[in-house]
């Protein structure tokens, strides 16, 4: 598997990006400002993430997605760890990530990768998304914010 920056002439893998964030409008907005990285295996894109500079010395991992048939195989962890390496190599001092209160597996993964919970953006998803989101039988309402030093 190879993880690389998306080439300027390539289309972003919207099908994957929309798995992690169902708002096409929001995804397209942060793709304009961020950098997309893709994981390839046998010439196929199987995962991706987007890094977005938010403040001086701070970057946010705003989207991380893995092909659904490959969930549970450690690819998400490899993408997160690659994002940490890329952010550190670019001189960032802090990396942040946000996920839904209903995203149980993602919360576990991010904490296993060294992120710590720093806060909750109450009702983020009910304010910024037109359709209700449910995961694990739980309505996604708040965004759990996490960060770590690099």
TACORKA-V251523 format. One record per pair of residues at least 12 apart in sequence whose ideal C-beta (glycine too) atoms are under 7 Angstrom apart, sorted by the first residue. I is the first residue (numbers start at 0). J is the second residue. Records with the same first field share a line. If there is no record, write none. Layout:
I: J ; J
This chain:
0: 38 ; 39 ; 40
1: 39
2: 36 ; 38 ; 78 ; 81
3: 36 ; 37
4: 34 ; 36
5: 35 ; 36 ; 37
11: 30 ; 35
12: 37 ; 44 ; 47
15: 44 ; 46 ; 47 ; 64 ; 66
16: 47 ; 62 ; 64
18: 64 ; 67
19: 62 ; 63 ; 64
20: 62
21: 128 ; 132
22: 128
26: 62
29: 49 ; 51 ; 61
30: 49
32: 51
33: 49 ; 50 ; 51 ; 61
34: 49 ; 50
35: 47 ; 49
36: 48 ; 81 ; 85
38: 74 ; 78
45: 65 ; 66 ; 69 ; 74
46: 64 ; 65 ; 66 ; 74 ; 78
47: 64
48: 60 ; 62 ; 63 ; 78 ; 82
49: 61 ; 62
50: 82 ; 85 ; 86
53: 95
56: 91 ; 92 ; 93
57: 91 ; 93 ; 95
58: 86 ; 91 ; 94
59: 95 ; 96
60: 82 ; 94 ; 96
63: 75 ; 78 ; 79
75: 108
76: 108 ; 112
79: 108 ; 109 ; 112
80: 112
83: 149
86: 149
87: 149
91: 149
92: 148 ; 149
93: 146 ; 148 ; 149
94: 146 ; 147 ; 149
95: 144 ; 145 ; 146
96: 109 ; 114 ; 145
97: 120 ; 142 ; 143 ; 144
98: 142 ; 143
99: 124 ; 132 ; 134 ; 139 ; 142
100: 137 ; 139 ; 140 ; 141 ; 143
101: 133 ; 134 ; 135 ; 137 ; 138 ; 139
102: 134
103: 135
106: 143
109: 145
113: 147
114: 145 ; 146 ; 147
115: 145 ; 146 ; 147
116: 143 ; 145
117: 144 ; 145 ; 146
118: 144
119: 141 ; 142 ; 143 ; 144
120: 141 ; 142 ; 144
121: 141
122: 140 ; 141
123: 141 ; 142
124: 139 ; 140 ; 142
125: 140
